[in-house]
Each structure stands twice: as C-alpha cells, then as structure tokens.
C-alpha cells in the first residue's frame, strides 16, 4: 500500500490534479448523434451551441461556454435534435474543456464522416482567464 501511495503522489500535480481527472468523461457513453443523407456537395454547415455546460472533474463546479461546430458534410448530415440531446448530456459530465472539444469532434466524425470538421469551444472566463479550444478533422 505504501508503494501505491508513493506512485499516486508522483502522478499528481502540485494542485492535486491526477490521471483520473485528466481521463474523466472521455469514455462515458453519450447519446448517439443521428444523421440523414446529404443531397449536395461542396458546402459547409456551422452550428453554434451557446449554452454548453459541463462539470470540472477536479472542482465539481460548472463550466460554461459556446461550442461551434463547422463541418463540410460527406454522405451524411447531422440531425440537429439528436446533436442537441448529445450536447445536453455533458451537463452532468465531469470533463475538462480540452477533452470535451476533442471528444465532440471525435463523435461527430464517427457519426457523419465529414469531409472536414472543426469544433471550437469558447469558454467563460474563470479567474480572469478565458479559454478557446479548437480541434480539427482531419488533423493538421
């Protein structure tokens, strides 16, 4: 038991963040995003979700922000109601900003296989710092 305590201390930052916090929310099952067949080529869709909320896995406090999804559909388009339900599932989920943006992109790509996509998370200021996170598909 003493060795495990030593190992745990080595993997914890000065502020008490550890691997458990970092991985929080990444593999939690979320509602599926539904799609419908795309009828056209060569255009882009931008969807803005201004009421994104999640829970900080370290502090348990709510995080607020706007998620913007910009994608060029391939053979499928995202159905908006299912996207809304998917994003509402984050409200009680403990997940860091960076992981949320990357997870949303990963799940969008899995659902509709776009030609390209970008997810931007613009998060409310906390402690005087405002974070903007971007994830791209395909990766740059």
TORSE-493179 format. One record per residue (C-alpha): x, y, z; residue in one letter. Coordinates in steps of 0.1 Angstrom, whole numbers. Example, Ala and Ser with C-alpha at 12.3 -4.5 7.8 and 13.67 -1.06 7.14 Angstrom:
<rs>
<r><xx>123</xx><yy>-45</yy><zz>78</zz><r>a</r></r>
<r><xx>137</xx><yy>-11</yy><zz>71</zz><r>s</r></r>
</rs>
This chain:
<rs>
<r><xx>0</xx><yy>0</yy><zz>0</zz><r>x</r></r>
<r><xx>29</xx><yy>23</yy><zz>7</zz><r>x</r></r>
<r><xx>42</xx><yy>19</yy><zz>-28</zz><r>x</r></r>
<r><xx>8</xx><yy>28</yy><zz>-43</zz><r>x</r></r>
<r><xx>7</xx><yy>59</yy><zz>-22</zz><r>x</r></r>
<r><xx>42</xx><yy>69</yy><zz>-35</zz><r>x</r></r>
<r><xx>32</xx><yy>62</yy><zz>-71</zz><r>x</r></r>
<r><xx>0</xx><yy>82</yy><zz>-68</zz><r>x</r></r>
<r><xx>19</xx><yy>112</yy><zz>-54</zz><r>x</r></r>
<r><xx>43</xx><yy>111</yy><zz>-83</zz><r>x</r></r>
<r><xx>14</xx><yy>112</yy><zz>-108</zz><r>x</r></r>
<r><xx>-3</xx><yy>141</yy><zz>-90</zz><r>x</r></r>
<r><xx>4</xx><yy>177</yy><zz>-99</zz><r>x</r></r>
<r><xx>11</xx><yy>204</yy><zz>-72</zz><r>x</r></r>
<r><xx>-25</xx><yy>215</yy><zz>-74</zz><r>x</r></r>
<r><xx>-38</xx><yy>179</yy><zz>-69</zz><r>x</r></r>
<r><xx>-47</xx><yy>170</yy><zz>-105</zz><r>x</r></r>
<r><xx>-41</xx><yy>134</yy><zz>-114</zz><r>x</r></r>
<r><xx>-46</xx><yy>110</yy><zz>-143</zz><r>x</r></r>
<r><xx>-82</xx><yy>102</yy><zz>-130</zz><r>x</r></r>
<r><xx>-91</xx><yy>139</yy><zz>-135</zz><r>x</r></r>
<r><xx>-74</xx><yy>140</yy><zz>-169</zz><r>x</r></r>
<r><xx>-93</xx><yy>110</yy><zz>-183</zz><r>x</r></r>
<r><xx>-126</xx><yy>119</yy><zz>-167</zz><r>x</r></r>
<r><xx>-155</xx><yy>119</yy><zz>-192</zz><r>x</r></r>
<r><xx>-135</xx><yy>106</yy><zz>-222</zz><r>x</r></r>
<r><xx>-152</xx><yy>72</yy><zz>-224</zz><r>x</r></r>
<r><xx>-185</xx><yy>78</yy><zz>-207</zz><r>x</r></r>
<r><xx>-214</xx><yy>66</yy><zz>-230</zz><r>x</r></r>
<r><xx>-233</xx><yy>95</yy><zz>-245</zz><r>x</r></r>
<r><xx>-265</xx><yy>96</yy><zz>-267</zz><r>x</r></r>
<r><xx>-259</xx><yy>88</yy><zz>-304</zz><r>x</r></r>
<r><xx>-260</xx><yy>116</yy><zz>-330</zz><r>x</r></r>
<r><xx>-283</xx><yy>107</yy><zz>-358</zz><r>x</r></r>
<r><xx>-278</xx><yy>116</yy><zz>-394</zz><r>x</r></r>
<r><xx>-297</xx><yy>119</yy><zz>-427</zz><r>x</r></r>
<r><xx>-284</xx><yy>115</yy><zz>-463</zz><r>x</r></r>
<r><xx>-267</xx><yy>146</yy><zz>-477</zz><r>x</r></r>
<r><xx>-281</xx><yy>157</yy><zz>-511</zz><r>x</r></r>
<r><xx>-254</xx><yy>182</yy><zz>-522</zz><r>x</r></r>
<r><xx>-216</xx><yy>185</yy><zz>-522</zz><r>x</r></r>
<r><xx>-191</xx><yy>213</yy><zz>-516</zz><r>x</r></r>
<r><xx>-208</xx><yy>233</yy><zz>-489</zz><r>x</r></r>
<r><xx>-203</xx><yy>239</yy><zz>-452</zz><r>x</r></r>
<r><xx>-226</xx><yy>239</yy><zz>-421</zz><r>x</r></r>
<r><xx>-219</xx><yy>259</yy><zz>-390</zz><r>x</r></r>
<r><xx>-238</xx><yy>251</yy><zz>-358</zz><r>x</r></r>
<r><xx>-234</xx><yy>273</yy><zz>-327</zz><r>x</r></r>
<r><xx>-244</xx><yy>259</yy><zz>-293</zz><r>x</r></r>
<r><xx>-243</xx><yy>289</yy><zz>-269</zz><r>x</r></r>
<r><xx>-255</xx><yy>271</yy><zz>-238</zz><r>x</r></r>
<r><xx>-228</xx><yy>244</yy><zz>-233</zz><r>x</r></r>
<r><xx>-223</xx><yy>233</yy><zz>-197</zz><r>x</r></r>
<r><xx>-202</xx><yy>206</yy><zz>-181</zz><r>x</r></r>
<r><xx>-187</xx><yy>199</yy><zz>-147</zz><r>x</r></r>
<r><xx>-150</xx><yy>204</yy><zz>-138</zz><r>x</r></r>
<r><xx>-138</xx><yy>170</yy><zz>-128</zz><r>x</r></r>
<r><xx>-114</xx><yy>185</yy><zz>-102</zz><r>x</r></r>
<r><xx>-136</xx><yy>212</yy><zz>-85</zz><r>x</r></r>
<r><xx>-171</xx><yy>199</yy><zz>-93</zz><r>x</r></r>
<r><xx>-180</xx><yy>234</yy><zz>-104</zz><r>x</r></r>
<r><xx>-199</xx><yy>241</yy><zz>-136</zz><r>x</r></r>
<r><xx>-181</xx><yy>252</yy><zz>-168</zz><r>x</r></r>
<r><xx>-200</xx><yy>273</yy><zz>-193</zz><r>x</r></r>
<r><xx>-192</xx><yy>280</yy><zz>-229</zz><r>x</r></r>
<r><xx>-202</xx><yy>281</yy><zz>-265</zz><r>x</r></r>
<r><xx>-195</xx><yy>252</yy><zz>-288</zz><r>x</r></r>
<r><xx>-192</xx><yy>260</yy><zz>-325</zz><r>x</r></r>
<r><xx>-193</xx><yy>231</yy><zz>-350</zz><r>x</r></r>
<r><xx>-182</xx><yy>238</yy><zz>-385</zz><r>x</r></r>
<r><xx>-182</xx><yy>209</yy><zz>-410</zz><r>x</r></r>
<r><xx>-184</xx><yy>200</yy><zz>-446</zz><r>x</r></r>
<r><xx>-207</xx><yy>170</yy><zz>-449</zz><r>x</r></r>
<r><xx>-198</xx><yy>140</yy><zz>-469</zz><r>x</r></r>
<r><xx>-226</xx><yy>115</yy><zz>-475</zz><r>x</r></r>
<r><xx>-244</xx><yy>123</yy><zz>-442</zz><r>x</r></r>
<r><xx>-255</xx><yy>154</yy><zz>-423</zz><r>x</r></r>
<r><xx>-261</xx><yy>156</yy><zz>-386</zz><r>x</r></r>
<r><xx>-297</xx><yy>157</yy><zz>-373</zz><r>x</r></r>
<r><xx>-300</xx><yy>187</yy><zz>-350</zz><r>x</r></r>
<r><xx>-323</xx><yy>174</yy><zz>-323</zz><r>x</r></r>
<r><xx>-300</xx><yy>144</yy><zz>-317</zz><r>x</r></r>
<r><xx>-270</xx><yy>167</yy><zz>-316</zz><r>x</r></r>
<r><xx>-288</xx><yy>189</yy><zz>-291</zz><r>x</r></r>
<r><xx>-295</xx><yy>158</yy><zz>-269</zz><r>x</r></r>
<r><xx>-259</xx><yy>147</yy><zz>-272</zz><r>x</r></r>
<r><xx>-246</xx><yy>180</yy><zz>-261</zz><r>x</r></r>
<r><xx>-271</xx><yy>183</yy><zz>-232</zz><r>x</r></r>
<r><xx>-256</xx><yy>150</yy><zz>-218</zz><r>x</r></r>
<r><xx>-225</xx><yy>170</yy><zz>-210</zz><r>x</r></r>
<r><xx>-243</xx><yy>189</yy><zz>-183</zz><r>x</r></r>
<r><xx>-237</xx><yy>164</yy><zz>-156</zz><r>x</r></r>
<r><xx>-204</xx><yy>150</yy><zz>-170</zz><r>x</r></r>
<r><xx>-171</xx><yy>157</yy><zz>-154</zz><r>x</r></r>
<r><xx>-148</xx><yy>166</yy><zz>-182</zz><r>x</r></r>
<r><xx>-120</xx><yy>192</yy><zz>-190</zz><r>x</r></r>
<r><xx>-126</xx><yy>217</yy><zz>-217</zz><r>x</r></r>
<r><xx>-98</xx><yy>203</yy><zz>-239</zz><r>x</r></r>
<r><xx>-112</xx><yy>168</yy><zz>-236</zz><r>x</r></r>
<r><xx>-148</xx><yy>179</yy><zz>-243</zz><r>x</r></r>
<r><xx>-139</xx><yy>197</yy><zz>-276</zz><r>x</r></r>
<r><xx>-118</xx><yy>167</yy><zz>-288</zz><r>x</r></r>
<r><xx>-145</xx><yy>142</yy><zz>-277</zz><r>x</r></r>
<r><xx>-172</xx><yy>162</yy><zz>-295</zz><r>x</r></r>
<r><xx>-151</xx><yy>163</yy><zz>-327</zz><r>x</r></r>
<r><xx>-144</xx><yy>125</yy><zz>-324</zz><r>x</r></r>
<r><xx>-181</xx><yy>117</yy><zz>-320</zz><r>x</r></r>
<r><xx>-191</xx><yy>140</yy><zz>-349</zz><r>x</r></r>
<r><xx>-166</xx><yy>123</yy><zz>-372</zz><r>x</r></r>
<r><xx>-178</xx><yy>89</yy><zz>-361</zz><r>x</r></r>
<r><xx>-214</xx><yy>98</yy><zz>-367</zz><r>x</r></r>
<r><xx>-213</xx><yy>115</yy><zz>-401</zz><r>x</r></r>
<r><xx>-178</xx><yy>111</yy><zz>-416</zz><r>x</r></r>
<r><xx>-175</xx><yy>147</yy><zz>-428</zz><r>x</r></r>
<r><xx>-150</xx><yy>158</yy><zz>-454</zz><r>x</r></r>
<r><xx>-137</xx><yy>181</yy><zz>-428</zz><r>x</r></r>
<r><xx>-147</xx><yy>195</yy><zz>-395</zz><r>x</r></r>
<r><xx>-137</xx><yy>219</yy><zz>-368</zz><r>x</r></r>
<r><xx>-150</xx><yy>222</yy><zz>-332</zz><r>x</r></r>
<r><xx>-143</xx><yy>253</yy><zz>-313</zz><r>x</r></r>
<r><xx>-151</xx><yy>257</yy><zz>-276</zz><r>x</r></r>
<r><xx>-152</xx><yy>293</yy><zz>-263</zz><r>x</r></r>
<r><xx>-154</xx><yy>290</yy><zz>-225</zz><r>x</r></r>
<r><xx>-165</xx><yy>316</yy><zz>-200</zz><r>x</r></r>
<r><xx>-137</xx><yy>334</yy><zz>-181</zz><r>x</r></r>
<r><xx>-126</xx><yy>318</yy><zz>-149</zz><r>x</r></r>
<r><xx>-101</xx><yy>336</yy><zz>-126</zz><r>x</r></r>
<r><xx>-96</xx><yy>362</yy><zz>-153</zz><r>x</r></r>
<r><xx>-87</xx><yy>336</yy><zz>-180</zz><r>x</r></r>
<r><xx>-108</xx><yy>328</yy><zz>-210</zz><r>x</r></r>
<r><xx>-101</xx><yy>296</yy><zz>-229</zz><r>x</r></r>
<r><xx>-107</xx><yy>289</yy><zz>-266</zz><r>x</r></r>
<r><xx>-100</xx><yy>253</yy><zz>-277</zz><r>x</r></r>
<r><xx>-101</xx><yy>241</yy><zz>-314</zz><r>x</r></r>
<r><xx>-99</xx><yy>206</yy><zz>-327</zz><r>x</r></r>
<r><xx>-97</xx><yy>198</yy><zz>-365</zz><r>x</r></r>
<r><xx>-105</xx><yy>169</yy><zz>-387</zz><r>x</r></r>
<r><xx>-85</xx><yy>158</yy><zz>-405</zz><r>x</r></r>
<r><xx>-58</xx><yy>168</yy><zz>-380</zz><r>x</r></r>
<r><xx>-35</xx><yy>195</yy><zz>-393</zz><r>x</r></r>
</rs>
